[in-house]
Amino acid sequence: MIIAIIASVIRALWLVGEVLHQRGQQVNFFKNLDRNSGRLWDVANAIEPIGMILGFTRIGRIQTGSRLIEWAGLAFLIFGIIIRWTAIRDLGRYFTSTVRIKDNHRLIRTGMYEHLRHPAYTGALVAHLGLGMAFANWYSIALSSIPYFVAATYRIHVEEQVLVAEFGEEYLDYARSTKRLIPKVY
């Protein structure tokens, strides 16, 4: 149970860090093109605690190899957060919590964005999967990962349409040379 508690504290700190980062942004944007993808992310944020609560009740507990799954989950959680925050740092002032084109926006193709078009989502998905695994619980895994996968898939679709509209051939060239979420795979 201690690993689940540690994972919950890390998740809470991660959430607070993201909220503070978003509030600290000076957002001068040309267009807000989110198409409610942020709301879908908010729904995933609302669903995840249900999985955590079920994890603490041990309903749906994975019986075989649970200790290994818990430790792997904690590692995934931390690794995913590191990936996400590195991607956010690489994107710099162009990172926002909604799909937007900022004034003087440019396409970032350095750092993690040299290899992936959406590394911040890769990090988030790995971290959320890890959080569910840290409970070694089927419900926790499902409710911590599936809603975010749905939200990220939709957000990526929206973002890529906006980026093609804004950058045209430059973005299409970038898309041909990189993968969305997993290097050399997808």
Secondary structure as GFF3:
##gff-version 3
##sequence-region A 1 186
A	DSSP	alpha_helix	2	23	.	.	.	ID=ss1
A	DSSP	beta_strand	29	32	.	.	.	ID=ss2
A	DSSP	alpha_helix	37	57	.	.	.	ID=ss3
A	DSSP	alpha_helix	66	91	.	.	.	ID=ss4
A	DSSP	three_ten_helix	92	94	.	.	.	ID=ss5
A	DSSP	beta_strand	100	102	.	.	.	ID=ss6
A	DSSP	three_ten_helix	111	114	.	.	.	ID=ss7
A	DSSP	alpha_helix	119	134	.	.	.	ID=ss8
A	DSSP	alpha_helix	138	167	.	.	.	ID=ss9
A	DSSP	alpha_helix	169	177	.	.	.	ID=ss10
###
